[in-house]
Amino acid sequence: MTSIDTGLAQVRTEVEVPRDAPVGTGSRASRILGVVTLVLTAVGLAYSLIISPPDANQSNAGRLLYIHVPSAIVAYVAFGVTALASVMVLWRKTEVWDLIAGASAEIGIVFTSLCLITGMLWGRPIWGVYWTWDARLTTTALLLVLFVGYVALRRALAGTANRAKWCAIAGIVAAIDVPIVHESTNWWVTLHQGQTVRLLGESEIGGSMLFSLLLMMVAGLCGYVWLLLVRFRVGYLAERVDEYAFDEAIAQRRAEAASQQRTAAHPDTPAHRDTPSDRADTHRIATASTSTEVD
Amino acid sequence: MLADAWIIAAKDLRIEWRSRVAFNQLAPFALVVLVLFAFALDSQQTVLAEATPGLLWITILLALVLCVQRTFVTEGAPGLADQLRLSGLDPAGIFLGKTLGVFVQLVALEILTFVGAAILYSTEFGSVGLMICTAVAASVGLAASGSLYGALLLGVRGRETLLPLLLLPVVAPVLIGATSAFQAALGTGDVTLDQAWRWVGLLTAFAVAYLLAGVFAFGPLLEDT
């Protein structure tokens, strides 16, 4: 072990890491959730694409709704979480909420795109057009663009001290717009079907079709939580990489300085000898240089 | 708060009066856009007349982006943000002042654009009262949301390209509302006067929401962590 490595090892142990901080992109819980999501999605797809009967009016095109509706719900949940987490960033000022807000917005974009694409593929045979300027479609499209802007802002602000706060404000300002956008587009006459599954009261679909839809919703929400956990961990580790690279650069300079001094003081001592006095020496120099840097 | 707002607005307008950037660049830009629309919808006077309300407001939105960029370029010089912070002015006042400055410039541009449309597109304005209310409500909302995003992007790299991406979707309801209300005022669409006043209500709600958001957000935005 060279003296540079000794200095590095020492600084590495000095960097404080919270005990329950993520050390990888997945934990046992997130891996189990991932497997559950995959199984649920596979079973859900089997039910919605093969086992359930084709829709009476829409035949097989109706099966797209088993993907469309759950992805719409997950998208709205994801953006709701971003808005909520943005409020929490301003209130509690913690990194955790900032990372959750960013992770949730990115996942929301994926599910909104999925929702719009399946909606368009469904609209073509059923309505005769891919796109129509109806309230819900337009609101969803604008929601997508609003949050693409939010994520672009996060990228642009990456690595700056104010990112969490500024992005939180941007997230809230974008969220304020959603009801206004919804209201304004709602005043246009709409082609869109009303809701078919109501939380209370009788529903218009039943049996294996309802089961397929609910299964896909559960799968979608599990998938959302799973992706959120993994994306959060990646975000957390990405932040640490920057800090770690900085600490490591400082440690390297210190260790170099220490080994040069030692070589000058004891030209006969082999560089690779790793004695306790060497370590103490390195430590003393490192501490001294820290205090000068702080000044 | 209002006194502080007045100081900032007067400063911005004085800078504008002396540099004449809006007058020399923004106003010709708005007219160029009007001419471009005429080229795009060439020779079909009916199409142009039908589309006029939307074209006018698209022109205003494009001008808004440039106007906000211009207003915050003057605050973007190194150290100026710190000086603004140290000036002791109320952050909410700074926001309202910035908004007022942008509002005044927008209204001037709107008057110019509408007169331009009257000449170039032969537009006949029916209900002037409705037009003025729509323009004022829309401009307050545009100026408030524009100032909020302008300040948010003050220190951001690549803010010139980010501003339109962030701002234009946010002001989409203003475009919808103002265009619909203008259809009634110009008599081009099938929007009735009753519906038009409802749209003015929505524009007012947008303006109030973004004025409040800015008043509360500007403090945390300006202070350093």
Boltz contact constraints between the chains, C-beta under 6 A:
constraints:
  - contact:
      token1: [A, 142]
      token2: [B, 169]
      max_distance: 6.0
  - contact:
      token1: [A, 142]
      token2: [B, 172]
      max_distance: 6.0
  - contact:
      token1: [A, 145]
      token2: [B, 169]
      max_distance: 6.0
  - contact:
      token1: [A, 146]
      token2: [B, 169]
      max_distance: 6.0
  - contact:
      token1: [A, 149]
      token2: [B, 165]
      max_distance: 6.0
  - contact:
      token1: [A, 149]
      token2: [B, 166]
      max_distance: 6.0
  - contact:
      token1: [A, 156]
      token2: [B, 156]
      max_distance: 6.0
  - contact:
      token1: [A, 156]
      token2: [B, 157]
      max_distance: 6.0
  - contact:
      token1: [A, 156]
      token2: [B, 158]
      max_distance: 6.0
  - contact:
      token1: [A, 156]
      token2: [B, 162]
      max_distance: 6.0
  - contact:
      token1: [A, 161]
      token2: [B, 225]
      max_distance: 6.0
  - contact:
      token1: [A, 162]
      token2: [B, 225]
      max_distance: 6.0
  - contact:
      token1: [A, 165]
      token2: [B, 220]
      max_distance: 6.0
  - contact:
      token1: [A, 166]
      token2: [B, 152]
      max_distance: 6.0
  - contact:
      token1: [A, 169]
      token2: [B, 217]
      max_distance: 6.0
  - contact:
      token1: [A, 170]
      token2: [B, 152]
      max_distance: 6.0
  - contact:
      token1: [A, 173]
      token2: [B, 213]
      max_distance: 6.0
  - contact:
      token1: [A, 176]
      token2: [B, 209]
      max_distance: 6.0
  - contact:
      token1: [A, 176]
      token2: [B, 213]
      max_distance: 6.0
  - contact:
      token1: [A, 177]
      token2: [B, 170]
      max_distance: 6.0
  - contact:
      token1: [A, 180]
      token2: [B, 173]
      max_distance: 6.0
  - contact:
      token1: [A, 180]
      token2: [B, 206]
      max_distance: 6.0
  - contact:
      token1: [A, 181]
      token2: [B, 173]
      max_distance: 6.0
  - contact:
      token1: [A, 184]
      token2: [B, 173]
      max_distance: 6.0
  - contact:
      token1: [A, 184]
      token2: [B, 176]
      max_distance: 6.0
  - contact:
      token1: [A, 184]
      token2: [B, 177]
      max_distance: 6.0
  - contact:
      token1: [A, 184]
      token2: [B, 202]
      max_distance: 6.0
